[in-house]
Amino acid sequence: MSKLVIVESPAKAKTIKKYLGGDYEVIASMGHVRDLPKARLCVDVKNDFKPKYAIIKGKEKLVSELKEAAEEADTVYLATDPDREGEAISWHLAYILGLDEDYHNRVTFNEITKTGITEGMAHPRSIDQNLVNAQQARRILDRLVGYSLSPFLAKTIRRGLSAGRVQSVALRIIVDREEEIRKFKPEEYWSIDARLTAEGSRSIFGASFYGDKNGEIKITNKEQSDKILADLESAAFMVESVKKGKKNKQPAPPFITSTLQQEASRKLGFQAKRTMKAAQELYEGVDIEGMGAVGLITYMRTDSLRISEDAVQEAVQFIGERWGKQYLPSKPRHYKARANAQDGHEAIRPTSVALTPKDVESSLTKDQYKLYKLIWERFVACQMANCVLNTTQAVITAGDYIFKASGYNVAFDGYTVLYEEGRDVEEEKGKDLPKLEAGMSLKVRDLKGTQHFTQPPARFTEASLIKTLEENGIGRPSTYAPTISTIITRGYVVKENREGGKRGYVQLKLEKGEIVRKELSEHVGKEKNKLSPTDIGMLVTDYLDQQFTDVMDYNFTAMVEKEFDEIAEGDKSWVDMIRKFYEKFHSTVDRALESQPVRSSQPHLLGTDPKSGKPVYV
């Protein structure tokens, strides 16, 4: 054996081995092999925050096998994933195996295909210490925060609770939304809707009350609605004006990690963790009948919208052959990423558009197939022509009042022949209006007023939470899935699976170091796939927000992420960054320690069970 390639997973090893041939041995490290042990802090705060790494428990035998293989090889290539975490794993492997960090033996693959592997092996480089330092900074900072905050929760609230830099802020977002819902006071309003027919037409269309000639009128009670309805009883309905136009709908850009997780949640009902598991499998390689192991998608942890020209041209050719040239835009589409996106990888796309979902369905699990189909359709659609709509807007007079009606029809389906992006809130499907002209009289088929109440903000789904985390710069694409999984696993958040009904609340708050029962309230609504904080989740957030304001601040958390980016670019020292954070954080911990109320071991009376009449203790 002359050449050894170390990757992270057996599936990836199998796929890569297929393309490299007999001169290479490919072994999996099974992820991280060295880390900060869980039992202790393992960060020397007095010695530039030097981490004390150790072989992960249970991986001693694997490390011995890796050392033996490396000693027998003439050359060792480190081919872990092409991101900060993968760079850190390669760095740890180099240390354990006694490899020179400056030696050009680090290779990365954006896609596990013959082209991707050939390209990666042709350009080996040394380990990027800036990327390693960015990962180390995140790991050490999170360890300092978690190991400092968790003991406070154990002393104050309950043993076994824990906190984290990103997870606690994600929890706070959910709790803040819950507070908005609880404080929300519904306001009454009314709508008046008419069902009309035009001259010479049997087609019934709808129009909604707008106001009068002075402008919009908001109807706030039944009396006001009844008065307007009475005025309309003898009113003649007539078309005042008709405005026709065209609207172009553009396809959504290709997936990045966050949008993939959001769309898989909306359309497939996948949790972020489930999405990333299937995506990892598709990237690392799947046995396709007649082809062997094939990596079906590009690297799935990315926030770049860049697409290779080869991939664009393959999509263009496929679209032209499948649907015709009319389904192609005047020139290929290129998408611009947001300002703070890292451009190390392409967007998530199929490695070959020619491998359609139907072609590979029989070789994939249900999850793999559903996700591949989503990725394939989104990518192909992003290179297709716009959907064109014919729109109509009509202003209708009825005595002194004004109604408005709008509609559309599809002039050209464009990219929607294949794919349309999902929405967190479903949009009402519009209908086309019959032929209307100014001066045309209309016949009233039905006229009614309907009572409504304003609705509180919706609870988060996984999709909308990921979107909010991304918009606020909290965490990174690779952290969204484990963050959400953690707050659910620890019992801080529950994922509702009911379509509706009542739910009772006992709100616990901290006041002067005491846990106080604040209120009992109920809400009715659709709770399917919504994230709700538990009582303990709200209590933990309330406590951390009181004692550790900076750590729980959205802007502060986003600023830390920017500093990690600066470290990755080589523009900032990770030690200086940690020191600046720790000096302020440590003083906050000391102050909290001095004022720390001790959790009572005695039962605390919450109140009386309304059904049994018996006291309830915690």
For each residue, the residues with C-beta under 8 A, 3 or more apart:
1: 4 25 69 72 73
2: 23 73 74 75
3: 23 24 25 73 74 75 77
4: 1 24 25 26 27 69 70 72 73 75 76 77
5: 13 16 20 24 25 26 27 76 77 79 107
6: 26 27 28 29 66 76 77 78 79 80 93
7: 12 13 16 26 27 28 29 79 80
8: 12 28 29 30 31 80 81 86 89
9: 12 13 28 30 31 280 284
10: 13 14 28 30
11: 14 15 281 284 285 286 293
12: 7 8 9 15 16 28 112 283 284 285
13: 5 7 9 10 16 17 26 27 28
14: 10 11 17 18 26 285 293
15: 11 12 18 19 112 284 285 293 294 295
16: 5 7 12 13 19 20 26 79 109 112 117 285
17: 13 14 20 24 26
18: 14 15 292 293
19: 15 16 113 114 117 118
20: 5 16 17 23 24 26 117 121
21: 24
22:
23: 2 3 20
24: 3 4 5 17 20 21
25: 1 3 4 5 69 73
26: 4 5 6 7 13 14 16 17 20
27: 4 5 6 7 13 65 66 69
28: 6 7 8 9 10 12 13
29: 6 7 8 32 33 62 66 80 89 93
30: 8 9 10 33 59 62
31: 8 9 89
32: 29 35 56 88 89 92
33: 29 30 55 56 59 62 63 66 89 92 93 96
34: 53 54 55 56 92 95 96
35: 32 53 54 56 139
36: 42 43 51 52 53 54 139 140 143
37: 40 42 52 54 57
38:
39:
40: 37
41: 143 144 147
42: 36 37 51 52 53 54 143
43: 36 49 50 51 52 140 143 144
44: 47 48 49 50 51 52
45: 49 144 582 586
46:
47: 44 50
48: 44 575 579
49: 43 44 45 140 144 575 578 579 582
50: 43 44 47
51: 36 42 43 44 136 139 140
52: 36 37 42 43 44
53: 34 35 36 42 92
54: 34 35 36 37 42
55: 33 34 59 60 63 96
56: 32 33 34 35 59
57: 37 60
58:
59: 30 33 55 56 62 63
60: 55 57 63 64
61: 64 65
62: 29 30 33 59 65 66
63: 33 55 59 60 66 67 96
64: 60 61 67 68
65: 27 61 62 68 69
66: 6 27 29 33 62 63 69 70 93 96 97
67: 63 64 70 71 96 97
68: 64 65 71 72
69: 1 4 25 27 65 66 72 73
70: 4 66 67 73 76 97 98 99
71: 67 68
72: 1 4 68 69
73: 1 2 3 4 25 69 70 76
74: 2 3
75: 2 3 4 105
76: 4 5 6 70 73 97 99 105
77: 3 4 5 6 105 106 107 121 124
78: 6 90 93 94 99 105 106 107 127
79: 5 6 7 16 107 108 109 120
80: 6 7 8 29 86 87 89 90 93
81: 8 85 86 89 108 299 301
82: 86 108 109 110 299 344 345
83: 86 87 131 299 301 344 345 478
84: 87 88 131 132 134 135 138 568
85: 81 88 89 135 478
86: 8 80 81 82 83 89 90 108
87: 80 83 84 90 91 106 127 128 131 132 135
88: 32 84 85 91 92 131 132 135 136 139
89: 8 29 31 32 33 80 81 85 86 92 93
90: 78 80 86 87 93 94 106 127
91: 87 88 94 95 101 127 129 132
92: 32 33 34 53 88 89 95 96
93: 6 29 33 66 78 80 89 90 96 97 99
94: 78 90 91 97 99 100 101 127
95: 34 91 92 98 99
96: 33 34 55 63 66 67 92 93
97: 66 67 70 76 93 94
98: 70 95
99: 70 76 78 93 94 95 103 105
100: 94 103
101: 91 94 126 127 129
102: 126
103: 99 100 126
104: 124 125 126
105: 75 76 77 78 99 124 126
106: 77 78 87 90 124 125 126 127 128
107: 5 77 78 79 120 121 123 124 125
108: 79 81 82 86 120
109: 16 79 82 112 116 117 119 120 299
110: 82 116 119 120 298 299 345 346
111: 115 116 283 295 297 298 299 351
112: 12 15 16 109 116 117 283 284 285 294 295 351
113: 19 116 117 294 295 351 352
114: 19 117 118
115: 111 118 119
116: 109 110 111 112 113 119 120 295 351
117: 16 19 20 109 112 113 114 120 121
118: 19 114 115 121 122
119: 109 110 115 116 122 123
120: 79 107 108 109 110 116 117 123
121: 20 77 107 117 118 124
122: 118 119
123: 107 119 120
124: 77 104 105 106 107 121
125: 104 106 107 128
126: 101 102 103 104 105 106
127: 78 87 90 91 94 101 106 132
128: 87 106 125 131 132
129: 91 101 132 133
130: 133 134 567 568 569 570
131: 83 84 87 88 128 134 135 568
132: 84 87 88 91 127 128 129 135 136
133: 129 130 136 137 567 568 574
134: 84 130 131 137 138 564 565 567 568 574
135: 84 85 87 88 131 132 138 139
136: 51 88 132 133 139 140 574
137: 133 134 140 141 563 564 567 574 577 578
138: 84 134 135 141 142 564
139: 35 36 51 88 135 136 142 143
140: 36 43 49 51 136 137 143 144 578
141: 137 138 144 145 165 560 578 581
142: 138 139 145 146 164 165 166
143: 36 41 42 43 139 140 146 147
144: 41 43 45 49 140 141 147 148 578 581 582 585
145: 141 142 148 149 163 164 165 551 585
146: 142 143 149 150 162 163 164 165
147: 41 143 144 150 151
148: 144 145 151 152 585 586 589
149: 145 146 152 153 162 163 164 168 544 548 551
150: 146 147 153 154 161 162 163
151: 147 148 154 155
152: 148 149 155 156 543 547 592 593 596
153: 149 150 156 157 158 161 162 163 540 543 544
154: 150 151 157 158 159 160 161 599
155: 151 152 596 598 599
156: 152 153 510 513 543 596 597 598 599
157: 153 154 161 515 536 539 540 543 599
158: 153 154 161 536 599
159: 154
160: 154
161: 150 153 154 157 158 490 536 540
162: 146 149 150 153 490
163: 145 146 149 150 153 167 168 540 544
164: 142 145 146 149 167 168 486
165: 141 142 145 146 168 169 551 557 560
166: 142 169 170 474 475 479 483 557
167: 163 164 170 171 483 486 487
168: 149 163 164 165 171 172 540 541 544 551 552
169: 165 166 172 173 474 551 552 553 554 557
170: 166 167 173 174 465 469 474 475 483 484 487
171: 167 168 174 175 487 492 493 533 537 540 541
172: 168 169 175 176 541 544 545 552
173: 169 170 176 177 460 465 468 469 472 474 554
174: 170 171 177 178 459 460 465 487 493 531 532 533 537
175: 171 172 178 179 533 537 538 541 542
176: 172 173 179 180
177: 173 174 180 181 457 459 460
178: 174 175 181 182 459 532 533 538
179: 175 176 182 183
180: 176 177 183 184 456 457
181: 177 178 184 456 457 459 523
182: 178 179 505 507 519 521
183: 179 180
184: 180 181 456 457
185:
186: 453 454 455 456
187: 220 453 454
188: 220 221 451 452 453
189: 218 219 220 452 453 454
190: 219 220 221 222 224 225 449 450 451 452
191: 208 209 219 449 450 452
192: 208 209 219 225 228 229 232 447 448 449 450
193: 206 207 208 209 447 448 450
194: 206 207 208 209 237 396 398 403 444 446 447
195: 204 205 206 444 445 446 447
196: 204 205 206 207 237 396 405 442 443 444 445
197: 201 202 203 204 205 434 442 443 445
198: 201 203 205 239 434 435 436 440 442
199: 440 441 442
200:
201: 197 198 434 435
202: 197
203: 197 198 434
204: 195 196 197 445
205: 195 196 197 198 405 407 431 433 434
206: 193 194 195 196 405
207: 193 194 196 394 396 403 404 405
208: 191 192 193 194 403 404 405
209: 191 192 193 194 217 219 228 401 402 403
210: 216 217 401 402 403 404
211: 214 215 216 217 401 402
212: 215 217 400 401 402
213: 400 402
214: 211
215: 211 212
216: 210 211
217: 209 210 211 212 228
218: 189
219: 189 190 191 192 209 224 225 228 449
220: 187 188 189 190 224
221: 188 190 224 225
222: 190 225 226 449 451
223: 226 227
224: 190 219 220 221 227 228
225: 190 192 219 221 222 228 229 449 451
226: 222 223 229 230 449
227: 223 224 230 231
228: 192 209 217 219 224 225 231 232 401 449
229: 192 225 226 232 233 447 448 449
230: 226 227 233
231: 227 228 235 399 400 401
232: 192 228 229 235 398 399 401 447
233: 229 230
234: 399
235: 231 232 398 399 401
236: 398 399 441
237: 194 196 396 397 398 403 441 442 443 444
238: 396 397 398 439 440 441 442
239: 198 242 394 395 396 436 437 438 439 440 441 442
240: 395 396 397 402 438
241: 394 395 438
242: 239 392 393 394 395 436 437 438
243: 392 393 394
244: 390 391 392 393
245: 390 391 393
246: 388 389 390 391 411
247: 388 389 391 408
248: 386 387 388 389
249: 386 387 388 389 414 416
250: 386
251: 333 381 382 383 384 386 414 415 419
252: 259 378 381 382 421
253: 259 305 335 347 382
254: 305 307 335 347 348 349 378 379 382
255: 259 260 263 347 348 349 375 378 379
256: 259 260 302 303 304 305 337 341 347 348 477
257: 260 261 276 300 301 302 303 348 477 478 480
258: 261 262 303 466 467 469 470 477 480
259: 252 253 255 256 262 263
260: 255 256 257 263 264 275 279 300 348 374 375
261: 257 258 264 265 272 275 276 462 463 466 480 481
262: 258 259 265 266 462 463 464 466 467
263: 255 259 260 266 267 374 378 421 422 463
264: 260 261 267 268 270 272 274 275 371 374
265: 261 262 268 269 270 271 272 275 461 462 463 466 529
266: 262 263 422 423 424 461 463
267: 263 264 374 422
268: 264 265 275 370 371 374
269: 265 529
270: 264 265 274 275 278 367 370 371
271: 265 274 275 462 481 484 485 495
272: 261 264 265 275 276 462 466 480 481 484 485
273: 276 277 481 482 484 485
274: 264 270 271 277 278 367
275: 260 261 264 265 268 270 271 272 278 279 371 481
276: 257 261 272 273 279 280 300 481
277: 273 274 280 281 367
278: 270 274 275 281 282 365 367 368 370 371
279: 260 275 276 282 283 297 300 348 371 375
280: 9 276 277 283 284 300
281: 11 277 278 284 286 365 368
282: 278 279 286 295 296 297 300 368 371 372 375
283: 12 111 112 279 280 295 296 297 298 299 300
284: 9 11 12 15 112 280 281 295
285: 11 12 14 15 16 112 293 294 295 296
286: 11 281 282 293 294 296 360 363 364 368
287: 292 293 294 363
288: 291 292 293 294 296 355 360 363
289: 362 363
290:
291: 288 294
292: 18 287 288
293: 11 14 15 18 285 286 287 288
294: 15 112 113 285 286 287 288 291 351 355
295: 15 111 112 113 116 282 283 284 285 351
296: 282 283 285 286 288 350 351 355 360 372
297: 111 279 282 283 300 348 349 350 351 372 375
298: 110 111 283 302 345 346 347 348 349 351
299: 81 82 83 109 110 111 283 302 345 346 348
300: 257 260 276 279 280 282 283 297 348
301: 81 83 257 345 477 478
302: 256 257 298 299 342 344 345 346 347 348 477
303: 256 257 258 337 338 341 342 476 477
304: 256 337 341 342 343 344 345 346 347
305: 253 254 256 335 336 337 341 347
306: 335 337 343 345 346 347
307: 254 311 312 334 335 346 347 349
308: 311 312 346
309: 312 313
310: 313 314
311: 307 308 314 315 346 349 353 379
312: 307 308 309 315 316 332 333 334 383
313: 309 310 316 317 332
314: 310 311 317 318 352 353 354
315: 311 312 318 319 353 379 380 382 383
316: 312 313 319 320 328 332 383
317: 313 314 320 321
318: 314 315 321 322 353 354 380
319: 315 316 322 323 327 328 380 383 384
320: 316 317 323 324 325 327 328
321: 317 318
322: 318 319
323: 319 320 326 327 384 417
324: 320 327
325: 320 328
326: 323 385 412
327: 319 320 323 324 384 385 414 415 417
328: 316 319 320 325 383 384 385
329: 332 333 383 384 385 386
330:
331:
332: 312 313 316 329 383
333: 251 312 329 382 383
334: 307 312
335: 253 254 305 306 307 347 382
336: 305
337: 256 303 304 305 306 341 343
338: 303 341
339:
340: 473 562 565
341: 256 303 304 305 337 338
342: 302 303 304 565 568
343: 304 306 337
344: 82 83 302 304
345: 82 83 110 298 299 301 302 304 306
346: 110 298 299 302 304 306 307 308 311 349
347: 253 254 255 256 298 302 304 305 306 307 335 379
348: 254 255 256 257 260 279 297 298 299 300 302 375 379
349: 254 255 297 298 307 311 346 375 379
350: 296 297 353 355 372 375 376 379
351: 111 112 113 116 294 295 296 297 298 355
352: 113 314 355
353: 311 314 315 318 350 356 376 379 380
354: 314 318 359
355: 288 294 296 350 351 352 359 360
356: 353 359 360 376
357: 360 361 369 372 373 376 377
358: 361
359: 354 355 356
360: 286 288 296 355 356 357 363 364 369 372
361: 357 358 364 369
362: 289
363: 286 287 288 289 360
364: 286 360 361 368 369 372
365: 278 281 368 369
366: 369 370
367: 270 274 277 278 370 371
368: 278 281 282 286 364 365 371 372
369: 357 360 361 364 365 366 372 373
370: 268 270 278 366 367 373 374
371: 264 268 270 275 278 279 282 367 368 374 375
372: 282 296 297 350 357 360 364 368 369 375 376
373: 357 369 370 376 377
374: 260 263 264 267 268 370 371 377 378
375: 255 260 279 282 297 348 349 350 371 372 378 379
376: 350 353 356 357 372 373 379 380
377: 357 373 374 380 381 418 419
378: 252 254 255 263 374 375 381 382 419 421
379: 254 255 311 315 347 348 349 350 353 375 376 382 383
380: 315 318 319 353 376 377 383 384 418 419
381: 251 252 377 378 384 415 418 419
382: 251 252 253 254 315 333 335 378 379 415
383: 251 312 315 316 319 328 329 332 333 379 380
384: 251 319 323 327 328 329 380 381 414 415 417 418
385: 326 327 328 329 412 414 415
386: 248 249 250 251 329 412 414 415
387: 248 249 410 412 413 414 415 416
388: 246 247 248 249 410 411 412 414
389: 246 247 248 249 408 409 410 411
390: 244 245 246 408 409 410 411 432
391: 244 245 246 247 406 407 408
392: 242 243 244 406 407 408 432 433 436
393: 242 243 244 245 404 405 406
394: 207 239 241 242 243 404 405 406 433 436
395: 239 240 241 242 402 403 404
396: 194 196 207 237 238 239 240 402 403 404 405 442
397: 237 238 240 401 402 403
398: 194 232 235 236 237 238 401 402 403
399: 231 232 234 235 236
400: 212 213 231
401: 209 210 211 212 228 231 232 235 397 398
402: 209 210 211 212 213 240 395 396 397 398
403: 194 207 208 209 210 237 395 396 397 398
404: 207 208 210 393 394 395 396
405: 196 205 206 207 208 393 394 396 433
406: 391 392 393 394 430 433
407: 205 391 392 430 431 432 433
408: 247 389 390 391 392 430 432
409: 389 390 432
410: 387 388 389 390 413 416
411: 246 388 389 390
412: 326 385 386 387 388
413: 387 410 416 417
414: 249 251 327 384 385 386 387 388 417
415: 251 327 381 382 384 385 386 387 418 419 420
416: 249 387 410 413 419 420
417: 323 327 384 413 414
418: 377 380 381 384 415
419: 251 377 378 380 381 415 416
420: 415 416
421: 252 263 378
422: 263 266 267
423: 266 426 427
424: 266 458 461 463 464 467
425: 458
426: 423
427: 423
428:
429:
430: 406 407 408
431: 205 407
432: 390 392 407 408 409
433: 205 392 394 405 406 407 436
434: 197 198 201 203 205
435: 198 201
436: 198 239 242 392 394 433 440
437: 239 242 440
438: 239 240 241 242
439: 238 239
440: 198 199 238 239 436 437
441: 199 236 237 238 239
442: 196 197 198 199 237 238 239 396
443: 196 197 237
444: 194 195 196 237 447
445: 195 196 197 204
446: 194 195
447: 192 193 194 195 229 232 444
448: 192 193 229
449: 190 191 192 219 222 225 226 228 229
450: 190 191 192 193
451: 188 190 222 225
452: 188 189 190 191
453: 186 187 188 189
454: 186 187 189
455: 186 458 525
456: 180 181 184 186 523
457: 177 180 181 184
458: 424 425 455 464 530
459: 174 177 178 181 496 527 530 531 532
460: 173 174 177 464 465 468 530 531
461: 265 266 424 464 465 529 530 531
462: 261 262 265 271 272 465 466 484 495 529 531
463: 261 262 263 265 266 424 466 467
464: 262 424 458 460 461 467 468
465: 170 173 174 460 461 462 468 469 484 531
466: 258 261 262 265 272 462 463 469 470 480 484
467: 258 262 424 463 464 470 471
468: 173 460 464 465 471 472
469: 170 173 258 465 466 472 474 475 480 483
470: 258 466 467 473 474 480
471: 467 468
472: 173 468 469 554 557 558
473: 340 470 557 558 561 562
474: 166 169 170 173 469 470 554 557 558 561
475: 166 170 469 479 480 483 557 561
476: 303 479 480 561 564
477: 256 257 258 301 302 303 480
478: 83 85 257 301 481
479: 166 475 476 482 483
480: 257 258 261 272 466 469 470 475 476 477 483 484
481: 261 271 272 273 275 276 478 484 485
482: 273 479 485 486
483: 166 167 170 469 475 479 480 486 487
484: 170 271 272 273 462 465 466 480 481 487 488 531
485: 271 272 273 481 482 488 489
486: 164 167 482 483 489 490
487: 167 170 171 174 483 484 490 492 493 537
488: 484 485 491 492 493 494 495 531
489: 485 486
490: 161 162 486 487
491: 488 494 534 536 537
492: 171 487 488 533 534 536 537 540
493: 171 174 487 488 531 532 533 534 537
494: 488 491 531 532 534
495: 271 462 488 529 530 531 532
496: 459 527 528 529 530 531 532
497: 527 528 529
498: 501 527 528
499: 526 527 528
500: 524 525 526 527
501: 498 524 527
502: 522 523 524
503: 522 523 527
504: 520 521 522
505: 182 519 520 521 522 523 535
506: 517 519 520 535 606 607
507: 182 517 518 519 520 521 535 538
508: 515 516 517 518 535 536 538 539
509: 515 516 518 539 542
510: 156 513 514 515 516 539 542 543 546
511: 514 516
512:
513: 156 510 597
514: 510 511 597
515: 157 508 509 510 539 604 618
516: 508 509 510 511
517: 506 507 508 606 607
518: 507 508 509
519: 182 505 506 507
520: 504 505 506 507
521: 182 504 505 507
522: 502 503 504 505
523: 181 456 502 503 505
524: 500 501 502
525: 455 500
526: 499 500 530
527: 459 496 497 498 499 500 501 503 530 532
528: 496 497 498 499
529: 265 269 461 462 495 496 497
530: 458 459 460 461 495 496 526 527
531: 174 459 460 461 462 465 484 488 493 494 495 496
532: 174 178 459 493 494 495 496 527
533: 171 174 175 178 492 493 537 538 541
534: 491 492 493 494 537 538
535: 505 506 507 508 538 539
536: 157 158 161 491 492 508 539 540
537: 171 174 175 487 491 492 493 533 534 540 541
538: 175 178 507 508 533 534 535 541 542
539: 157 508 509 510 515 535 536 542 543
540: 153 157 161 163 168 171 492 536 537 543 544
541: 168 171 172 175 533 537 538 544 545 552
542: 175 509 510 538 539 545 546
543: 152 153 156 157 510 539 540 546 547
544: 149 153 163 168 172 540 541 547 548 551 552
545: 172 541 542 548 549 552
546: 510 542 543 549
547: 152 543 544 588 592
548: 149 544 545 551 552 588 592
549: 545 546 552 553
550: 553 556 584 585 588
551: 145 149 165 168 169 544 548 556 557 585
552: 168 169 172 541 544 545 548 549
553: 169 549 550 556 557
554: 169 173 472 474 557 558
555: 558 559
556: 550 551 553 559 560
557: 165 166 169 472 473 474 475 551 553 554 560 561
558: 472 473 474 554 555 561 562
559: 555 556 562 563
560: 141 165 556 557 563 564 581
561: 473 474 475 476 557 558 564 565
562: 340 473 558 559 565 566
563: 137 559 560 566 567 572 577
564: 134 137 138 476 560 561 567 568
565: 134 340 342 561 562 568 569
566: 562 563 569 571 572 577
567: 130 133 134 137 563 564 570 571 572 573 574 577
568: 84 130 131 133 134 342 564 565
569: 130 565 566
570: 130 567
571: 566 567
572: 563 566 567 576 577
573: 567 576 577
574: 133 134 136 137 567 577 578
575: 48 49 578 579
576: 572 573 579 580
577: 137 563 566 567 572 573 574 580 581
578: 49 137 140 141 144 574 575 581 582
579: 48 49 575 576 582 583
580: 576 577 583 584
581: 141 144 560 577 578 584 585
582: 45 49 144 578 579 585 586
583: 579 580 586 587
584: 550 580 581 587 588
585: 144 145 148 550 551 581 582 588 589
586: 45 148 582 583 589 590
587: 583 584 590 591
588: 547 548 550 584 585 591 592
589: 148 585 586 592 593
590: 586 587 593 594
591: 587 588 594 595
592: 152 547 548 588 589 595 596
593: 152 589 590 596
594: 590 591
595: 591 592
596: 152 155 156 592 593
597: 156 513 514
598: 155 156
599: 154 155 156 157 158
600: 604
601:
602:
603: 617 618
604: 515 600 617 618
605: 615 616 617
606: 506 517 616 617 618
607: 506 517 615 616
608: 613 614 615 616
609: 612 613 614 615 616
610: 613
611:
612: 609
613: 608 609 610
614: 608 609
615: 605 607 608 609
616: 605 606 607 608 609
617: 603 604 605 606
618: 515 603 604 606
